[in-house]
Amino acid sequence: MRAWASKGGYTVDLDRETFRFINHAHQNDRRCRDWVAAWRNWIDIAQEKRGRDSSASKYAPGSDPHLKPGATYDPEKVI
């Protein structure tokens, strides 16, 4: 599985994501026909999220295009 991730260029923390994958499966009493395929999907989604998160960081503080003009982001007020 590590070889698959390396060959595919995945850069997420495989140990952390595998830990989260296992806990999610236990928490939700998940059943899968193919656990390796389910793990690959989990890693793929984690990589996509990482890409979105890093692209969001390209905005300077207070310049996020999703905020109204003049508004600032306050992490303490996030629900």
N, C-alpha and C positions, 0 to 999 in steps of 0.2 A: 504494500500500500504506500509505503514511503517512496519506493522507486517510481510508482505511478505519479505521485504528487511532484516529485523532483523532475521527472521527465515532462510533466505538464507545465512546469514553471510556477507552481503554487508557492507562495511565500508566506502564507499564514502559519502560525505556530501550531504544528500538527498535534503536539502533545496536549496543548490547551484545548484545541477544537475537538480532539478525540474524547477528552475528559467531559466536555460539554455535551457531546453527542451521546455518550453513554448515560450521563445523568438525565438528559432529556428523555431518552428511551425508557429508563426506569421510572422516572416521574410520571410519564404518561402511559405506562404499561403498554408500550409500543410493541407491535409484532410486525416483522418484515419477512418476506420470502427470501430476500437477498440482502444481507446486512452489509456486505462489501459495497454494493451499489448504493445503498442508503448512505453509507459513510462518504462515498465519493460525492454524492449530491450535497451532503452537509458541507464538505470541504469546498466544493465549488461555490456554494452560496456564501460561505464565509469569505472567500476570495473576492467575490463580487461586492460584498458589503465593505470590505477593506478598501477596494478601489473607489467606492462612492465616498467613504469617509476621508480618504486622502485627497480626493478632488475637492471636497468641501473646505479643506484646510487652506486652499489657495486664496481664499478671501481674507483680507485683513480684518482684524476685530472691528465690528461695527459696520462692515461693508457687505454683509451677506445679502445677496439679491432677493432672498425670500422675506426679508424684513421690510416693513414699511419705511419710506424715507425718513431719516432722522431717528429711527428706533434703534435700540442697541440690544444685544443679547445678554441676558443676566442668568447664568446657570442656576442661581439660587431660587429663581422664580419659575423654573421649569417644573412642571407637574410630572 
